[in-house]
Amino acid sequence: MAIIVYQGVDEPVSEEIDDEKLNYREAHWQIHHGDDEYTYIPRERVYSVKMTDPHFMEE
């Protein structure tokens, strides 16, 4: 799971989503909501991003 916190229209927004639905591309974060629906957030509006690495396993 991933958590992204960013400045919304009026207040900060926190979204918890699957890691594979959150991508960083060309100075913005992209959240995939399904089909062809995306939210694009410029990096300067993002306060924090926390992602788990599904390929990393603790021994």
C-alpha positions in Angstrom: 0.0 0.0 0.0 1.0 3.6 -0.6 0.0 6.8 1.1 0.3 10.2 -0.7 -0.4 13.5 1.1 -0.9 16.5 -1.1 -2.5 20.0 -1.1 -6.0 19.8 -2.4 -8.2 22.7 -3.4 -9.0 23.8 0.1 -7.0 21.5 2.4 -4.5 18.7 2.5 -5.6 15.4 1.1 -4.4 12.0 2.2 -5.0 8.9 -0.1 -4.2 5.3 0.6 -3.9 3.3 -2.6 -2.1 0.2 -4.0 1.6 0.8 -4.8 1.1 -0.1 -8.5 -1.5 2.6 -8.9 0.9 5.4 -7.9 3.6 6.6 -10.3 6.0 9.5 -10.6 6.4 10.9 -14.1 7.8 14.1 -15.5 7.5 16.3 -12.4 4.1 15.0 -11.2 2.6 12.1 -9.3 -0.1 10.1 -11.1 -2.8 8.1 -9.4 -4.6 5.6 -11.5 -8.3 5.2 -10.4 -9.3 2.7 -13.0 -10.0 2.5 -16.8 -8.7 5.8 -18.2 -9.3 7.8 -15.0 -6.2 9.5 -13.4 -5.3 12.2 -11.0 -2.2 14.2 -11.8 -0.6 16.1 -8.9 2.4 18.5 -9.5 5.3 17.5 -7.2 5.3 21.0 -5.6 1.8 20.2 -4.2 2.9 16.8 -2.6 3.9 16.9 1.0 4.8 13.2 1.4 4.7 9.8 -0.2 5.1 6.5 1.5 5.3 3.3 -0.6 6.1 -0.3 0.3 8.4 -2.2 -2.0 6.7 -5.5 -2.9 10.1 -6.8 -4.2 11.8 -6.3 -0.8 11.6 -9.0 1.7 13.1 -8.9 5.2 15.1 -12.0 6.2 
